[in-house]
Structure formats: C-alpha cells, structure tokens
C-alpha cells in the first residue's frame, strides 16, 4: 500500500493562509536550498491529489510555468476531489511542451462521493506515494479521514495573527512521531511527522 503524504506551508502560529485566503508570504523566506528540497519531495509523488478549488487555480497555471516546480507538477498524474461533480475545461497551450503538460491536467481523474473511500482505493493502487496539495478546506477534510501517513509541515518564520488553520475541529488528538527536521538558510524549517 502506498503512502499518502500531506505537505503544507504554515506560519509559525499555525495558519496556512491569511484570513483572506492569501498565501503570498510563502515565498518570502524561500531560498535555493529549501526550494530544491521541496522540488525533490514533489518528484517522489506517483499521484498528486487536490480539491476542485485548488485544481481550478493550478491547472491553467502550471503548463506555462517555467520554475523548478513546473516539471514535477506537470509530469505527475493528478486526481481532483469534488462534492458537486466537475468537468475539466480545456487548457490553452502554445507549444508542444505546454500541450504535453496540459494533458496531465486535463487527464486528471475526477472523484466524487466519499473522500475516505476514494483515498483508500488510491492508496491500494501500485505506485509511488500520493502527494496531497491544496487549500485549507481540502486538507482539513483529508486530515479528518485519518488516512494521511506522513505530514510534512513547512514552518515559515512569520506570524500572521489570524488566518485559516488546517488542524482545527479534530474529533480527537492526532498523535505524531517526529521523523525528520530540516532547517534552511532563509529561516524555513521543515518538520516531517509519521502517524
């Protein structure tokens, strides 16, 4: 059975975005070493899962992106979760490379219904780990399933004071075992926890 990994950037006071949903602060403390580490983590994935809202933002962006995350984000198969159903729109492409990248987004699996049932099915399939990407709402729902095997919490040296948390409303405490800590020159510290 393959692992489900949740990697999320959070502020030092535990928020994944400000009250308005903005997370532009994520890049402030980023440095070459932390970016290289994050790209390497992303390359491990055999499948990227996300909610519909994140998919709608990411799908048109990544096929034309050129940064270090573009290749793993575009090359890895995707699955999008939605409560209401979803038809993936066409993604414009100007070059053959962009068309190839867009195809992994337009070819994403759309999963509706019970999140836990679908996650169990995906975990039972062969392949590299499943990498969860997305916003606070999707992550809270995913955490509630109890099916995440590894939490990679990327702590940024910033206090927001208010915002969107992902660990609020837990039905019971979540016991985690610290597996690794990596500190980066810009002040970001990555904590890896196993359940």
BELNORLIN-V352332 format. One record per pair of residues at least 6 apart in sequence whose ideal C-beta (glycine too) atoms are under 7 Angstrom apart, sorted by the first residue. I is the first residue (numbers start at 1). GAP is how many residues later the second one is. D is the distance in whole Angstrom. If there is no record, write none. Layout:
# BELNORLIN-V352332
i: (I/I)
gap: (GAP/GAP)
d: (D/D)
This chain:
# BELNORLIN-V352332
i: (1/1/2/2/2/2/2/2/3/3/3/3/4/4/4/4/4/4/4/5/5/5/5/5/5/5/6/6/6/6/6/6/7/7/7/7/8/8/8/8/8/9/9/9/9/10/10/10/10/11/11/11/11/11/12/12/12/12/12/13/13/13/14/15/15/15/15/16/16/16/16/17/17/17/17/18/18/19/19/21/25/25/26/28/29/29/29/29/29/30/30/31/31/31/33/33/34/34/34/35/37/37/39/39/39/41/42/42/42/42/43/44/44/45/45/45/45/45/46/46/46/46/47/47/47/47/47/47/48/48/48/48/49/49/49/49/50/50/50/50/51/51/51/51/51/52/52/52/52/53/54/54/54/54/55/55/59/59/60/62/62/62/62/62/63/63/63/63/63/63/63/64/74/74/75/77/78/78/78/79/79/79/79/80/80/80/81/81/81/81/82/82/83/85/86/88/88/88/90/91/91/91/93/93/111/115/115/115/116/116/119/119/120/122/123/123/132/132/136/136/139/140/140/142/143/143/148/149/149/150/150/150/151/151/152/152/153/154/154/155/155/155/156/157/157/176/176/176/177/177/178/178/179/179/179/180/181/181/182/183)
gap: (122/123/44/121/125/126/127/128/126/127/146/147/115/119/126/128/143/144/145/124/125/126/127/144/145/147/126/133/136/142/145/146/34/124/145/147/8/131/145/146/158/7/17/145/147/6/143/144/145/145/147/148/149/152/143/144/145/146/147/146/147/148/151/145/148/149/150/7/120/148/150/6/119/146/147/142/145/143/144/143/131/133/130/130/127/128/157/158/159/156/158/153/154/155/151/152/150/152/154/33/145/153/29/30/33/111/27/30/31/89/29/84/85/31/83/84/85/86/81/82/83/84/29/30/32/75/80/83/28/30/83/85/30/32/81/83/30/83/84/88/30/83/84/86/87/28/29/30/34/82/79/80/81/84/25/53/32/46/31/8/11/12/39/43/11/28/30/35/38/39/42/34/27/30/29/27/26/27/30/29/30/32/43/6/28/30/30/34/37/57/28/30/29/27/24/18/20/22/16/11/14/15/6/9/7/26/27/30/29/31/26/28/27/8/7/24/7/10/28/30/27/26/29/6/23/24/47/45/46/42/43/44/25/42/38/40/38/34/36/33/34/36/32/30/31/17/18/19/16/17/13/15/13/14/15/12/8/10/8/6)
d: (5/6/7/6/6/7/5/6/4/7/4/6/7/6/5/7/6/5/5/5/7/5/7/7/5/6/4/6/7/5/5/7/6/7/4/7/6/6/6/7/6/7/5/4/6/5/6/7/6/6/5/6/5/7/6/7/6/6/5/5/6/7/6/5/3/6/6/7/5/6/5/4/6/6/5/6/5/5/5/7/7/5/7/7/5/5/4/5/5/6/7/6/5/4/5/6/4/6/5/6/6/7/5/6/6/7/6/4/7/7/5/6/6/5/6/6/7/4/4/3/6/7/7/5/6/7/7/5/5/5/5/6/5/7/6/5/6/5/4/6/5/5/6/6/3/6/7/4/5/6/6/4/5/6/4/7/6/4/6/6/5/5/7/7/6/6/6/5/4/4/7/6/4/6/7/6/6/6/4/6/4/6/7/6/5/6/5/6/7/7/6/6/7/6/5/5/6/7/7/4/6/6/4/5/4/6/7/6/4/6/6/5/7/6/7/7/7/6/4/5/4/5/7/6/6/7/7/7/6/6/7/6/6/4/6/5/5/6/5/7/5/6/6/4/7/4/7/6/6/5/7/6/5/6/5/4/7/6/4/5)
